[in-house]
Amino acid sequence: MKHKKSSKKANTNLTHIYLNDKNITQITNIYPTKRILVLYLHNNQISRIEKLGGFTHLTHLYLQWNNLRKIENLDGLKNLKQLYLGYNKIAKLENLGNLKKLEQIHIERQLLDGTTRFEFDDDCMKALANHLKVLNIKKLRLTHLTALEPLWKLEVLLASENNFKSTEDITPVISALYSLRVLDLQGCVAQKDVHYREKVTAAAGHKLLLLDGKMISQSTRNFIKNFQTIKQEKKRRALAAGSEEKAKTADNSKCSLDSSTGSESTFTVGGGHIRGHFPTNSLFQVTPRRPVCPRVPRKPVIRSPVLLKTMSAHFSDEMFGRAEIRGLDSGLVMSERGGSQNNNIGVMLQGKVMKAEVPVFKEKIRVQRKVQSLPSID
């Protein structure tokens, strides 16, 4: 009797059930008890999840390395915290919205054919957002992480060996995962990008501690801080330049509109004022008269030999007058008789006899006009 009692007591205290590596094809003949917390069913031939609704206290369920194709019949596991579904043939993460305590999902490396792509159910992801902390999606041939944006409480993301081509496929979602502390992207093409580590760290924020298995150093964080400061400054300058360009464009468009429609102006014509609407692009454009600039008389440059000869005659006339005063004979006087003061003195100029009272300067200008048509300086 003591032996039976102890065996019954041992059965009632059972917390772990090991049914792995048994070539089980169906989940049967498992009697649920309140104390069973962990159930190992991995490395079998199970093709469907069933008959597990009675394990209400179960916290860990291992179903990796089976032939499962769909996640189903798990709504009764209200206390489930960790679910392992890796290395099956599941094509979609779904039907987990009622598991309010689920913290870890391991669904890595699904053995799908080349045409089938793994998907995430949007409603399921939204339902998991408030409690999911660890997500393992390794080797699922994913090209983006857009479906993970609602998971704001996610702390560990294992997404290595996927088809992320650049950091732009990762950083928008990483920036939305506010609680992320560990990120693994090893084996992705995005790792080859320039400043990959700095960009991902900047997108994840200060809470990220481990990236691709390496701790984030303080020097990296300082570089990221300076980089962000420079980037914000460039953005601010670009916005300022854009606003100035818009203002200039607006002014130019306003000026062009004014020029096309015309403007009201006042002009002075003949002592009177004309006020009206004059289009500036008209062929009969009326413009205000410019003020007349005073002309400064310039001394003409004498290049004509005839004019030079005339100027020399004028010089000879002056010399003749001086000679008369001094009583000298310069050889240019043709008539010096009569003795009176009113006698006319003649000067030979281009074969003509000119009287002394005629201004030689005016005669010189007339000759100049005939020869070169120079402007009058009367």
VOBA-1610 file (N, C-alpha, C; in pm, whole numbers, padded with zeros to 5 digits, always signed):
BEGIN
Met+00083-00121+00000Met+00000+00000+00000Met+00086+00125+00000Lys+00194+00125+00074Lys+00281+00241+00075Lys+00339+00267-00063His+00374+00160-00133His+00432+00176-00266His+00330+00236-00363Lys+00204+00189-00351Lys+00100+00243-00439Lys+00076+00390-00410Lys+00074+00424-00282Lys+00053+00564-00245Lys+00165+00653-00297Ser+00286+00607-00286Ser+00397+00687-00334Ser+00393+00702-00485Ser+00356+00596-00557Ser+00347+00606-00703Ser+00235+00702-00743Lys+00122+00695-00671Lys+00013+00788-00702Lys+00057+00931-00672Lys+00131+00950-00563Lys+00180+01083-00528Lys+00279+01133-00633Ala+00361+01039-00684Ala+00457+01078-00787Ala+00385+01118-00914Asn+00278+01047-00947Asn+00203+01081-01068Asn+00135+01217-01053Thr+00085+01248-00936Thr+00018+01376-00916Thr+00116+01492-00917Asn+00244+01468-00885Asn+00344+01574-00884Asn+00418+01588-01017Leu+00374+01521-01121Leu+00441+01524-01251Leu+00421+01662-01315Thr+00534+01725-01356Thr+00528+01857-01420Thr+00579+01855-01565His+00664+01761-01602His+00720+01753-01736His+00686+01617-01798Ile+00642+01620-01922Ile+00614+01498-01997Ile+00705+01494-02118Tyr+00784+01388-02131Tyr+00880+01374-02240Tyr+00826+01270-02339Leu+00777+01316-02452Leu+00730+01228-02557Leu+00802+01257-02688Asn+00920+01307-02680Asn+00998+01337-02799Asn+01068+01211-02850Asp+01097+01211-02982Asp+01167+01101-03049Asp+01095+00967-03031Lys+00962+00969-03043Lys+00883+00847-03027Lys+00812+00806-03156Asn+00837+00877-03265Asn+00770+00852-03393Asn+00617+00858-03379Ile+00572+00950-03300Ile+00428+00968-03279Ile+00370+01041-03400Thr+00259+00991-03453Thr+00191+01056-03566Thr+00070+01137-03521Gln+00012+01104-03404Gln-00103+01175-03350Gln-00084+01195-03200Ile-00143+01304-03152Ile-00136+01334-03008Ile-00254+01265-02941Thr-00229+01149-02878Thr-00335+01072-02812Thr-00281+01015-02682Asn-00377+00969-02599Asn-00346+00898-02476Asn-00254+00977-02382Ile-00274+01109-02380Ile-00201+01193-02285Ile-00303+01248-02187Tyr-00296+01201-02063Tyr-00393+01244-01964Tyr-00346+01375-01903Pro-00423+01483-01919Pro-00380+01612-01864Pro-00402+01619-01714Thr-00308+01679-01646Thr-00322+01707-01504Thr-00291+01855-01479Lys-00328+01902-01363Lys-00309+02044-01332Lys-00162+02080-01311Arg-00079+01982-01282Arg+00059+02011-01251Arg+00151+02005-01373Ile+00104+01957-01482Ile+00190+01946-01600Ile+00212+02086-01657Leu+00339+02125-01663Leu+00376+02259-01710Leu+00450+02254-01844Val+00524+02148-01869Val+00607+02140-01990Val+00576+02009-02062Leu+00554+02022-02194Leu+00523+01905-02275Leu+00619+01900-02395Tyr+00695+01791-02404Tyr+00793+01774-02511Tyr+00736+01677-02615Leu+00711+01731-02735Leu+00660+01649-02844Leu+00744+01668-02970His+00866+01711-02957His+00948+01738-03075His+01010+01610-03131Asn+01057+01620-03255Asn+01120+01508-03326Asn+01026+01387-03337Asn+00905+01418-03387Asn+00808+01312-03413Asn+00753+01331-03555Gln+00642+01263-03586Gln+00577+01271-03716Gln+00435+01328-03704Ile+00417+01419-03611Ile+00284+01475-03585Ile+00250+01571-03700Ser+00129+01554-03756Ser+00084+01636-03868Ser-00025+01736-03830Arg-00078+01725-03709Arg-00185+01815-03668Arg-00181+01835-03517Ile-00208+01960-03475Ile-00214+01992-03331Ile-00357+01967-03284Glu-00373+01877-03187Glu-00508+01842-03138Glu-00499+01783-02998Lys-00616+01782-02931Lys-00631+01719-02799Lys-00535+01774-02695Leu-00514+01905-02699Leu-00429+01970-02599Leu-00505+02074-02518Gly-00635+02083-02540Gly-00715+02183-02470Gly-00723+02164-02321Gly-00701+02041-02274Gly-00711+02016-02130Gly-00588+02058-02052Phe-00479+02091-02119Phe-00357+02131-02048Phe-00361+02283-02020Thr-00450+02321-01932Thr-00473+02462-01906Thr-00357+02528-01831His-00277+02448-01761His-00165+02503-01685His-00033+02491-01759Leu-00037+02444-01879Leu+00086+02425-01956Leu+00150+02560-01988Thr+00282+02569-01965Thr+00355+02694-01991Thr+00454+02681-02107His+00504+02560-02135His+00600+02538-02242His+00552+02422-02331Leu+00551+02446-02462Leu+00510+02342-02556Leu+00612+02334-02668Tyr+00671+02213-02684Tyr+00776+02190-02784Tyr+00719+02102-02896Leu+00704+02162-03014Leu+00649+02090-03129Leu+00738+02102-03252Gln+00864+02136-03237Gln+00953+02151-03352Gln+00990+02013-03409Trp+01034+02016-03533Trp+01075+01897-03606Trp+00959+01795-03617Asn+00846+01845-03668Asn+00732+01759-03700Asn+00684+01792-03842Asn+00563+01746-03875Asn+00506+01771-04007Asn+00385+01864-04000Leu+00388+01956-03909Leu+00275+02049-03891Leu+00267+02147-04008Arg+00143+02175-04051Arg+00120+02269-04161Arg+00037+02389-04120Lys-00020+02384-04001Lys-00107+02494-03957Lys-00105+02502-03806Ile-00114+02626-03756Ile-00124+02649-03611Ile-00272+02652-03575Glu-00314+02561-03491Glu-00457+02550-03458Glu-00475+02479-03323Asn-00598+02493-03269Asn-00640+02421-03148Asn-00550+02448-03028Leu-00510+02573-03012Leu-00428+02610-02896Leu-00496+02714-02807Asp-00623+02743-02832Asp-00691+02848-02756Asp-00709+02812-02609Gly-00712+02683-02576Gly-00734+02642-02437Gly-00611+02656-02350Leu-00495+02679-02408Leu-00371+02689-02329Leu-00355+02833-02278Lys-00432+02868-02181Lys-00439+03006-02133Lys-00312+03053-02064Asn-00233+02961-02012Asn-00111+02997-01940Asn+00016+02972-02021Leu+00003+02943-02147Leu+00119+02912-02229Leu+00208+03037-02244Lys+00339+03020-02218Lys+00435+03131-02227Lys+00535+03113-02341Gln+00571+02988-02369Gln+00671+02963-02473Gln+00620+02855-02568Leu+00627+02887-02699Leu+00579+02796-02801Leu+00690+02776-02904Tyr+00724+02648-02929Tyr+00832+02613-03021Tyr+00772+02536-03139Leu+00781+02599-03259Leu+00722+02541-03379Leu+00820+02535-03495Gly+00948+02543-03469Gly+01047+02546-03576Gly+01059+02416-03652Tyr+01107+02427-03776Tyr+01136+02311-03861Tyr+01011+02227-03887Asn+00903+02296-03924Asn+00781+02230-03969Asn+00750+02278-04110Lys+00625+02275-04148Lys+00583+02320-04281Lys+00472+02424-04270Ile+00481+02507-04167Ile+00380+02610-04141Ile+00408+02729-04231Ala+00306+02781-04298Ala+00322+02892-04392Ala+00270+03025-04338Lys+00207+03023-04220Lys+00149+03147-04169Lys+00143+03144-04016Leu+00180+03256-03957Leu+00170+03271-03812Leu+00031+03326-03780Glu-00055+03241-03717Glu-00195+03278-03695Glu-00250+03201-03576Asn-00376+03237-03540Asn-00455+03166-03438Asn-00385+03162-03301Leu-00317+03270-03268Leu-00254+03279-03136Leu-00303+03401-03058Gly-00406+03465-03104Gly-00454+03588-03041Gly-00513+03569-02904Asn-00562+03448-02871Asn-00625+03424-02741Asn-00525+03385-02633Leu-00401+03369-02668Leu-00300+03331-02569Leu-00240+03459-02509Lys-00302+03507-02405Lys-00269+03638-02348Lys-00140+03639-02269Lys-00084+03524-02238Lys+00041+03518-02162Lys+00159+03471-02246Leu+00140+03456-02373Leu+00246+03405-02459Leu+00356+03510-02474Glu+00478+03474-02438Glu+00592+03567-02441Glu+00696+03531-02545Gln+00705+03404-02581Gln+00808+03361-02677Gln+00746+03274-02786Ile+00782+03306-02911Ile+00741+03225-03026Ile+00866+03193-03107His+00891+03064-03126His+01004+03018-03206His+00947+02943-03326Ile+00950+03007-03441Ile+00891+02949-03561Ile+00991+02952-03677Glu+01117+02930-03646Glu+01225+02942-03743Glu+01227+02824-03841Arg+01286+02849-03955Arg+01320+02748-04058Arg+01203+02655-04091Gln+01100+02713-04154Gln+00990+02630-04203Gln+01029+02570-04338Leu+01004+02441-04353Leu+01048+02368-04472Leu+00943+02381-04581Leu+00939+02500-04643Leu+00841+02529-04748Leu+00905+02514-04885Asp+00821+02495-04985Asp+00873+02488-05121Asp+00911+02627-05171Gly+00972+02634-05288Gly+01025+02761-05337Gly+00921+02866-05368Thr+00797+02827-05399Thr+00693+02923-05437Thr+00615+02978-05317Thr+00618+02911-05204Thr+00540+02953-05087Thr+00623+03046-05000Arg+00562+03157-04963Arg+00627+03255-04876Arg+00561+03257-04740Phe+00643+03270-04636Phe+00588+03276-04502Phe+00520+03411-04480Glu+00405+03406-04407Glu+00326+03526-04385Glu+00292+03540-04237Phe+00252+03665-04201Phe+00208+03696-04066Phe+00065+03747-04072Asp-00020+03692-03986Asp-00158+03740-03979Asp-00161+03871-03901Asp-00220+03973-03960Asp-00220+04107-03898Asp-00295+04109-03766Asp-00411+04045-03761Asp-00489+04044-03637Asp-00414+03970-03526Cys-00347+03864-03563Cys-00269+03788-03464Cys-00154+03872-03408Met-00085+03945-03497Met+00027+04028-03452Met-00021+04141-03360Lys-00134+04199-03390Lys-00189+04304-03304Lys-00227+04249-03168Ala-00279+04125-03167Ala-00318+04064-03039Ala-00197+04028-02955Leu-00084+03998-03020Leu+00037+03962-02947Leu+00120+04083-02904Ala+00082+04200-02945Ala+00165+04320-02925Ala+00187+04353-02778Asn+00091+04323-02693Asn+00099+04366-02553Asn+00178+04272-02463His+00221+04156-02513His+00290+04062-02424His+00403+03984-02490Leu+00416+03983-02620Leu+00522+03906-02685Leu+00657+03975-02666Lys+00757+03900-02618Lys+00889+03956-02590Lys+01000+03896-02676Val+00986+03771-02719Val+01089+03702-02797Val+01025+03644-02922Leu+01087+03673-03036Leu+01038+03619-03163Leu+01156+03568-03243Asn+01148+03440-03280Asn+01254+03375-03357Asn+01199+03344-03497Ile+01250+03417-03597Ile+01205+03399-03735Ile+01324+03377-03828Lys+01418+03297-03785Lys+01537+03270-03865Lys+01503+03187-03989Lys+01576+03214-04097Lys+01571+03133-04219Lys+01430+03115-04275Leu+01355+03223-04279Leu+01220+03217-04337Leu+01214+03286-04473Arg+01329+03328-04525Arg+01338+03396-04656Arg+01250+03521-04661Leu+01247+03595-04553Leu+01169+03719-04547Leu+01244+03830-04619Thr+01168+03919-04681Thr+01227+04034-04750Thr+01203+04166-04676His+01111+04166-04582His+01084+04287-04502His+01024+04246-04369Leu+01013+04342-04279Leu+00962+04317-04144Leu+00841+04403-04112Thr+00769+04444-04211Thr+00658+04538-04190Thr+00553+04483-04094Ala+00527+04352-04097Ala+00423+04294-04013Ala+00457+04300-03865Leu+00583+04328-03830Leu+00624+04328-03689Leu+00611+04464-03622Glu+00566+04563-03692Glu+00556+04699-03635Glu+00471+04707-03509Pro+00360+04632-03496Pro+00280+04645-03372Pro+00347+04591-03247Leu+00453+04514-03259Leu+00514+04447-03144Leu+00603+04543-03065Trp+00543+04635-02996Trp+00617+04740-02927Trp+00685+04690-02799Lys+00644+04572-02749Lys+00707+04515-02630Lys+00813+04411-02661Leu+00842+04390-02787Leu+00939+04289-02826Leu+01079+04329-02781Glu+01148+04238-02713Glu+01282+04265-02660Glu+01392+04191-02736Val+01361+04073-02789Val+01459+03991-02861Val+01401+03953-02997Leu+01474+03990-03103Leu+01433+03955-03239Leu+01548+03881-03306Leu+01523+03754-03339Leu+01621+03669-03406Leu+01576+03651-03550Ala+01638+03725-03642Ala+01596+03724-03783Ala+01713+03703-03876Ser+01805+03619-03837Ser+01924+03595-03921Ser+01890+03510-04042Glu+01979+03521-04144Glu+01970+03441-04267Glu+01836+03458-04339Asn+01793+03583-04349Asn+01676+03617-04430Asn+01721+03697-04551Asn+01625+03740-04632Asn+01658+03807-04759Asn+01642+03958-04751Phe+01693+04019-04644Phe+01691+04165-04633Phe+01807+04220-04716Lys+01775+04294-04821Lys+01877+04339-04914Lys+01951+04463-04868Ser+01886+04549-04792Ser+01949+04672-04747Ser+01894+04709-04610Thr+01962+04804-04547Thr+01916+04850-04415Thr+01782+04922-04422Glu+01746+04971-04541Glu+01617+05039-04555Glu+01501+04941-04538Asp+01524+04811-04559Asp+01420+04712-04536Asp+01403+04679-04388Ile+01495+04726-04305Ile+01496+04689-04164Ile+01468+04808-04073Thr+01538+04919-04096Thr+01537+05030-04001Thr+01399+05090-03974Pro+01307+05103-04072Pro+01176+05160-04038Pro+01102+05079-03932Val+01111+04945-03939Val+01042+04861-03840Val+01119+04858-03708Ile+01253+04856-03718Ile+01334+04853-03596Ile+01307+04976-03511Ser+01289+05089-03575Ser+01263+05213-03500Ser+01129+05208-03427Ala+01035+05123-03473Ala+00904+05113-03407Ala+00905+05015-03290Leu+01008+04932-03281Leu+01019+04836-03171Leu+01090+04903-03054Tyr+01014+04972-02971Tyr+01071+05059-02867Tyr+01147+04982-02759Ser+01110+04857-02734Ser+01171+04782-02623Ser+01281+04688-02668Leu+01324+04693-02792Leu+01419+04597-02846Leu+01556+04611-02779Arg+01608+04496-02731Arg+01739+04494-02665Arg+01840+04405-02737Val+01792+04300-02802Val+01879+04206-02872Val+01827+04190-03014Leu+01918+04207-03111Leu+01880+04195-03252Leu+01988+04113-03323Asp+01943+04012-03397Asp+02035+03926-03471Asp+01995+03925-03618Leu+02084+03979-03702Leu+02060+03983-03847Leu+02176+03921-03923Gln+02245+03830-03863Gln+02362+03769-03927Gln+02319+03687-04049Gly+02405+03693-04150Gly+02377+03618-04272Gly+02287+03689-04370Cys+02246+03814-04342Cys+02161+03890-04435Cys+02249+03976-04525Val+02200+04004-04644Val+02275+04088-04739Val+02289+04230-04687Ala+02195+04273-04603Ala+02197+04409-04550Ala+02321+04437-04467Gln+02386+04334-04418Gln+02506+04354-04338Gln+02620+04416-04417Lys+02616+04407-04550Lys+02723+04459-04634Lys+02708+04608-04663Asp+02601+04670-04618Asp+02581+04813-04642Asp+02684+04895-04565Val+02713+05014-04621Val+02806+05106-04555Val+02742+05159-04426His+02818+05155-04318His+02770+05200-04186His+02644+05124-04144Tyr+02640+04994-04177Tyr+02523+04912-04141Tyr+02500+04912-03990Arg+02605+04888-03915Arg+02591+04878-03770Arg+02546+05010-03708Glu+02602+05119-03756Glu+02564+05250-03703Glu+02419+05284-03736Lys+02378+05253-03858Lys+02240+05285-03899Lys+02138+05205-03819Val+02163+05077-03803Val+02069+04992-03728Val+02065+05034-03581Thr+02181+05065-03524Thr+02185+05107-03384Thr+02111+05239-03365Ala+02129+05330-03459Ala+02058+05458-03450Ala+01908+05439-03461Ala+01864+05347-03546Ala+01721+05322-03562Ala+01661+05254-03439Ala+01737+05164-03375Ala+01686+05091-03259Ala+01681+05176-03133Gly+01767+05278-03124Gly+01766+05362-03005Gly+01865+05316-02899His+01860+05382-02784His+01960+05359-02679His+01939+05229-02603Lys+01822+05163-02617Lys+01796+05040-02541Lys+01862+04918-02603Leu+01899+04925-02729Leu+01962+04809-02793Leu+02100+04784-02733Leu+02121+04661-02684Leu+02247+04626-02618Leu+02333+04532-02701Leu+02269+04442-02777Leu+02343+04338-02849Leu+02295+04334-02994Leu+02390+04349-03086Leu+02359+04344-03229Leu+02449+04241-03295Asp+02388+04140-03355Asp+02460+04033-03424Asp+02562+03965-03332Gly+02525+03947-03209Gly+02610+03878-03115Gly+02721+03961-03055Lys+02725+04091-03081Lys+02830+04178-03028Lys+02766+04294-02950Met+02831+04326-02840Met+02784+04439-02761Met+02809+04570-02835Ile+02721+04664-02816Ile+02735+04795-02879Ile+02822+04882-02789Ser+02936+04928-02842Ser+03032+05004-02763Ser+02988+05149-02748Gln+03052+05217-02653Gln+03021+05357-02629Gln+03070+05444-02743Ser+03181+05406-02806Ser+03231+05484-02920Ser+03131+05482-03035Thr+03066+05368-03056Thr+02963+05359-03159Thr+02846+05449-03126Arg+02807+05452-03002Arg+02696+05540-02963Arg+02734+05687-02979Asn+02859+05724-02947Asn+02902+05863-02966Asn+02902+05900-03113Phe+02951+05810-03197Phe+02950+05835-03341Phe+02807+05855-03391Ile+02717+05771-03343Ile+02577+05781-03386Ile+02517+05913-03340Lys+02551+05955-03220Lys+02499+06082-03169Lys+02546+06199-03255Asn+02675+06202-03288Asn+02728+06308-03374Asn+02668+06300-03514Phe+02654+06179-03562Phe+02596+06160-03695Phe+02453+06213-03701Gln+02375+06185-03599Gln+02238+06233-03595Gln+02233+06385-03585Thr+02325+06444-03509Thr+02330+06590-03497Thr+02359+06654-03632Ile+02457+06600-03704Ile+02490+06653-03837Ile+02374+06634-03933Lys+02309+06521-03924Lys+02196+06494-04013Lys+02082+06591-03988Gln+02053+06617-03862Gln+01946+06712-03830Gln+01982+06853-03877Glu+02110+06892-03863Glu+02153+07024-03908Glu+02138+07036-04060Lys+02177+06932-04133Lys+02161+06934-04279Lys+02014+06943-04317Lys+01931+06871-04244Lys+01788+06876-04272Lys+01732+07014-04246Arg+01777+07076-04136Arg+01729+07212-04104Arg+01770+07311-04213Arg+01896+07300-04258Arg+01944+07390-04364Arg+01870+07368-04493Ala+01842+07242-04524Ala+01767+07212-04646Ala+01627+07271-04640Leu+01563+07263-04523Leu+01430+07321-04508Leu+01434+07473-04521Ala+01538+07535-04462Ala+01551+07680-04473Ala+01574+07722-04617Ala+01661+07648-04688Ala+01687+07681-04828Ala+01561+07661-04912Gly+01484+07557-04880Gly+01360+07534-04954Gly+01259+07644-04932Ser+01249+07693-04808Ser+01155+07802-04781Ser+01197+07930-04853Glu+01329+07957-04854Glu+01378+08075-04927Glu+01351+08061-05077Glu+01371+07942-05130Glu+01345+07921-05272Glu+01198+07939-05304Lys+01111+07892-05215Lys+00967+07911-05236Lys+00931+08059-05233Ala+00993+08134-05140Ala+00965+08278-05132Ala+01010+08349-05259Lys+01129+08313-05310Lys+01177+08373-05434Lys+01086+08339-05552Thr+01042+08215-05557Thr+00952+08172-05664Thr+00822+08249-05658Ala+00771+08269-05535Ala+00647+08345-05519Ala+00665+08490-05564Asp+00780+08551-05528Asp+00807+08688-05571Asp+00819+08697-05722Asn+00888+08601-05783Asn+00904+08602-05929Asn+00771+08585-05998Ser+00687+08497-05946Ser+00555+08477-06007Ser+00470+08602-05992Lys+00483+08671-05877Lys+00408+08795-05857Lys+00454+08903-05954Cys+00587+08913-05974Cys+00640+09012-06068Cys+00596+08982-06210Ser+00597+08854-06247Ser+00554+08817-06382Ser+00406+08845-06401Leu+00325+08824-06294Leu+00183+08855-06303Leu+00161+09004-06320Asp+00239+09084-06245Asp+00228+09229-06258Asp+00269+09274-06397Ser+00373+09216-06453Ser+00418+09256-06585Ser+00319+09216-06692Ser+00248+09105-06672Ser+00152+09061-06773Ser+00024+09142-06766Thr-00018+09185-06646Thr-00142+09261-06633Thr-00120+09411-06644Gly+00002+09460-06624Gly+00029+09603-06631Gly+00008+09669-06498Ser+00048+09795-06489Ser+00034+09869-06364Ser-00001+10013-06395Glu-00063+10077-06298Glu-00105+10216-06313Glu+00012+10307-06282Ser+00044+10396-06374Ser+00159+10484-06358Ser+00122+10624-06398Thr+00206+10720-06356Thr+00188+10861-06388Thr+00310+10910-06461Phe+00292+10975-06579Phe+00403+11024-06658Phe+00378+11171-06690Thr+00486+11240-06713Thr+00480+11382-06749Thr+00506+11396-06897Val+00412+11454-06970Val+00424+11475-07115Val+00387+11619-07145Gly+00483+11695-07196Gly+00455+11833-07236Gly+00411+11920-07122Gly+00464+11900-07006Gly+00427+11985-06892Gly+00304+11936-06819Gly+00229+11840-06876Gly+00111+11787-06809Gly+00136+11648-06757His+00044+11597-06676His+00058+11465-06615His-00044+11371-06675Ile+00000+11250-06709Ile-00089+11147-06763Ile-00088+11032-06664Arg-00205+10994-06617Arg-00219+10884-06520Arg-00310+10779-06581Gly-00264+10657-06580Gly-00346+10552-06640Gly-00285+10416-06624His-00350+10316-06687His-00309+10177-06680His-00234+10143-06807Phe-00104+10123-06795Phe-00018+10099-06912Phe+00041+09959-06902Pro+00007+09867-06992Pro+00070+09734-06990Pro+00216+09745-07027Thr+00299+09682-06944Thr+00443+09694-06964Thr+00493+09612-07081Asn+00416+09511-07124Asn+00460+09431-07236Asn+00398+09478-07368Ser+00339+09599-07368Ser+00277+09649-07490Ser+00382+09700-07587Leu+00346+09698-07716Leu+00437+09751-07817Leu+00447+09902-07808Phe+00339+09965-07759Phe+00336+10111-07746Phe+00361+10148-07601Gln+00473+10106-07552Gln+00505+10127-07412Gln+00542+10273-07388Val+00485+10330-07283Val+00513+10469-07245Val+00604+10466-07124Thr+00716+10526-07135Thr+00813+10528-07026Thr+00839+10671-06985Pro+00864+10696-06858Pro+00895+10833-06815Pro+01026+10881-06876Arg+01028+11010-06911Arg+01146+11067-06975Arg+01257+11085-06874Arg+01375+11050-06920Arg+01490+11062-06832Arg+01533+11208-06822Pro+01587+11248-06707Pro+01638+11386-06696Pro+01758+11406-06787Val+01765+11527-06848Val+01873+11559-06942Val+02001+11585-06865Cys+02104+11513-06903Cys+02233+11532-06837Cys+02306+11650-06899Pro+02362+11740-06821Pro+02436+11854-06878Pro+02560+11806-06954Arg+02575+11856-07075Arg+02690+11817-07156Arg+02810+11904-07121Val+02919+11839-07099Val+03043+11908-07068Val+03119+11930-07198Pro+03143+12057-07239Pro+03214+12083-07366Pro+03357+12032-07359Arg+03395+11964-07463Arg+03529+11911-07471Arg+03611+11987-07575Lys+03736+11996-07551Lys+03825+12061-07645Lys+03847+11970-07764Pro+03811+12018-07886Pro+03823+11930-08003Pro+03969+11901-08034Val+03988+11778-08081Val+04122+11737-08123Val+04137+11771-08270Ile+04236+11851-08302Ile+04254+11900-08439Ile+04352+11808-08511Arg+04299+11740-08616Arg+04383+11651-08694Arg+04394+11694-08841Ser+04307+11787-08885Ser+04308+11827-09027Ser+04425+11923-09055Pro+04501+11900-09163Pro+04611+11993-09197Pro+04561+12132-09234Val+04442+12141-09298Val+04385+12271-09336Val+04351+12351-09212Leu+04291+12280-09112Leu+04256+12349-08989Leu+04381+12392-08913Leu+04484+12311-08920Leu+04609+12351-08858Leu+04666+12475-08924Lys+04650+12480-09055Lys+04698+12598-09128Lys+04619+12721-09088Thr+04487+12701-09068Thr+04401+12813-09025Thr+04442+12863-08888Met+04468+12768-08798Met+04510+12807-08665Met+04644+12880-08669Ser+04732+12837-08757Ser+04861+12907-08768Ser+04841+13047-08823Ala+04742+13065-08917Ala+04712+13200-08968Ala+04661+13289-08856His+04575+13232-08770His+04526+13309-08656His+04641+13349-08565Phe+04733+13258-08545Phe+04851+13291-08465Phe+04933+13402-08532Ser+04943+13397-08665Ser+05016+13501-08738Ser+04947+13635-08725Asp+04812+13633-08723Asp+04736+13758-08707Asp+04767+13821-08572Glu+04774+13737-08470Glu+04808+13792-08340Glu+04950+13848-08339Met+05040+13777-08402Met+05177+13826-08408Met+05186+13957-08487Phe+05101+13970-08592Phe+05102+14094-08669Phe+05055+14212-08586Gly+04952+14190-08505Gly+04905+14298-08418Gly+05013+14341-08320Arg+05084+14243-08266Arg+05190+14278-08172Arg+05302+14354-08244Ala+05328+14310-08368Ala+05434+14378-08444Ala+05396+14522-08475Glu+05268+14547-08501Glu+05222+14682-08527Glu+05243+14771-08406Ile+05214+14709-08290Ile+05230+14788-08169Ile+05377+14821-08147Arg+05463+14729-08174Arg+05605+14750-08150Arg+05672+14823-08267Gly+05597+14845-08378Gly+05656+14914-08493Gly+05742+14822-08576Leu+05712+14690-08572Leu+05791+14595-08649Leu+05712+14551-08772Asp+05785+14506-08868Asp+05722+14457-08990Asp+05742+14306-08995Ser+05628+14232-08987Ser+05639+14087-08984Ser+05640+14025-09121Gly+05616+14102-09230Gly+05616+14047-09365Gly+05483+13996-09408Leu+05380+13999-09323Leu+05246+13952-09358Leu+05151+14066-09391Val+05194+14193-09373Val+05107+14309-09392Val+05108+14346-09539Met+04992+14358-09595Met+04979+14395-09736Met+04956+14544-09751Ser+04894+14615-09656Ser+04866+14758-09665Ser+04884+14820-09528Glu+04971+14921-09520Glu+04995+14988-09392Glu+05011+15139-09417Arg+04919+15195-09481Arg+04928+15337-09516Arg+04801+15405-09471Gly+04811+15531-09458Gly+04699+15614-09411Gly+04728+15669-09277Gly+04794+15594-09187Gly+04837+15644-09057Gly+04727+15658-08956Ser+04603+15647-08999Ser+04494+15665-08901Ser+04472+15535-08824Gln+04410+15545-08714Gln+04383+15428-08628Gln+04273+15341-08684Asn+04192+15393-08777Asn+04080+15317-08830Asn+04117+15238-08954Asn+04246+15245-08995Asn+04286+15169-09113Asn+04267+15020-09088Asn+04215+14954-09194Asn+04193+14808-09185Asn+04322+14736-09219Ile+04349+14632-09147Ile+04468+14552-09167Ile+04425+14422-09232Gly+04482+14381-09344Gly+04444+14260-09417Gly+04540+14147-09390Val+04483+14022-09391Val+04561+13900-09369Val+04528+13803-09480Met+04631+13742-09540Met+04612+13645-09647Met+04578+13509-09583Leu+04458+13455-09615Leu+04413+13326-09562Leu+04349+13247-09674Gln+04418+13138-09720Gln+04372+13054-09829Gln+04343+13134-09956Gly+04431+13224-09991Gly+04416+13303-10112Gly+04320+13417-10103Lys+04267+13447-09985Lys+04172+13556-09967Lys+04231+13656-09869Val+04193+13783-09894Val+04236+13888-09804Val+04124+13911-09703Met+04154+13891-09576Met+04053+13905-09471Met+04085+14028-09389Lys+03981+14101-09354Lys+03998+14219-09272Lys+04023+14181-09128Ala+04090+14268-09061Ala+04129+14237-08924Ala+04011+14235-08829Glu+03904+14324-08866Glu+03794+14328-08769Glu+03706+14204-08776Val+03721+14126-08884Val+03644+13999-08892Val+03708+13897-08797Pro+03630+13838-08710Pro+03689+13741-08616Pro+03743+13618-08689Val+03870+13598-08673Val+03934+13485-08740Val+03882+13352-08682Phe+03840+13354-08558Phe+03793+13231-08494Phe+03671+13174-08563Lys+03572+13264-08603Lys+03452+13219-08673Lys+03487+13167-08810Glu+03577+13234-08878Glu+03618+13187-09009Glu+03685+13050-08999Lys+03759+13029-08894Lys+03824+12899-08872Lys+03720+12789-08854Ile+03612+12818-08782Ile+03507+12719-08762Ile+03438+12686-08892Arg+03416+12788-08978Arg+03352+12761-09107Arg+03437+12668-09191Val+03564+12692-09193Val+03655+12604-09268Val+03654+12464-09209Gln+03651+12458-09078Gln+03648+12327-09012Gln+03525+12249-09050Arg+03408+12315-09059Arg+03284+12248-09098Arg+03292+12197-09241Lys+03355+12277-09328Lys+03364+12234-09467Lys+03454+12111-09480Val+03560+12105-09401Val+03658+12000-09419Val+03614+11870-09354Gln+03577+11876-09227Gln+03548+11752-09153Gln+03408+11749-09094Ser+03329+11849-09111Ser+03195+11856-09055Ser+03197+11829-08905Leu+03289+11899-08838Leu+03299+11883-08694Leu+03182+11952-08624Pro+03146+11911-08502Pro+03032+11977-08433Pro+03067+12121-08397Ser+02962+12204-08401Ser+02980+12347-08372Ser+03002+12367-08223Ile+03092+12458-08195Ile+03117+12493-08054Ile+03091+12641-08033Asp+02991+12698-08108Asp+02958+12839-08093Asp+02911+12868-07954
//
